[in-house]
Amino acid sequence: MTEQIAVELRVLGHTFRLATTESEKGDLERAAELLNQKYDDFRRKAPRLEPSKLIIMVALELMQEVLAMNKSLQEYSHCERLLATILEDVDNLV
């Protein structure tokens, strides 16, 4: 079993103490860093917008990115299956 460790992160001006594993700690820290950067980018573009609305905009943009990546992975998987079928057909001809 992987041992849980505590990590303290500063996200959007708040400190969070979260449990993670040593192997996932770096990814979690990077995720917090990217979230802070994206929020800061939105803040610079719309300095008068309420923080809660900025957070929603950031969340929506991140989810759009997740959906686009998921779609790309599905297309890649489909292409991979097609290629496997083609290679199998070629092997059967030989």
N, C-alpha and C positions, 0 to 999 in steps of 0.2 A: 504494500500500500504506500502511496506517495504521501510524504509528510506535509502537512499544512504549515505555512508560515504566515505571519502578519506583515502586511505592507501598508504604509501610510502614503496616501496620495492627495495632492492638492488639485482639485478639479473645480473649475469655475468659481474660484474664491472660497471653496469649502474644503475642509480636510476630512478625508474618509480613511478609516482603518478597515482593510479588507483582508480576508483569508485567501490565500492562493498557494501554489506550489512553487518551489524554486525554479522549475523549468518554465513556468508560465509567468513568473514575476516580470520579466523583461517585456513581454507582450502587453501585460496589464499597464505597466508604466508608460509604454509607447502609446497605448490607446488613450490614456489620460492626457499625454502630451499633445497628441493629434486633436483631441476634443478641445483642449484649451486653445490651440492654434486656430482651429476652425471658428470657435466662438469669438476670438480676438479679431479675426478677419471680418466676421459679420458685424462686430461692434464698430470697427473702423468705417465700414460701409454705411451703417445706420446708427450713428452715435446716440440718437435721441429715442430709439426704440426701447421699449420696456425689456428688461432682462429675460422675463419669462417668455416673451414672444421671440426673442433672439434664440433662446434655447429650443423652442419648438421649430424654428426655421433650421437650426443646425441639425436637429434630429431628423427632420424631413429630408434634408440634403444627404445625410448619412444613409438613411434608409433607401433613397434613390440609388446611391452608389452600391449598396448591398444587393438590391434587386437587379441592377445592371450586371454586377459580377455573377450573380446566380444565373441569370439568363445566358451569359457568356459561357459559364461552366456547363450548362445544359446543352448548348450548341456544340461545345467541344466534345462532350460525351457522345452526342449524336454522331458527330463526324468520326469519332474514334470507332464507334460500332460499325458505321458504314465502311470504313477502311478495313476493319477486321473481316467483314463479309467479303469485300473485294479480294483481299489477300487469300481468304479461304477458297474463293472461286478460282483464283489463279492457281493455287496449289492443286485443286481438283483437276484442272486442265492438264497439268504437267504429268 
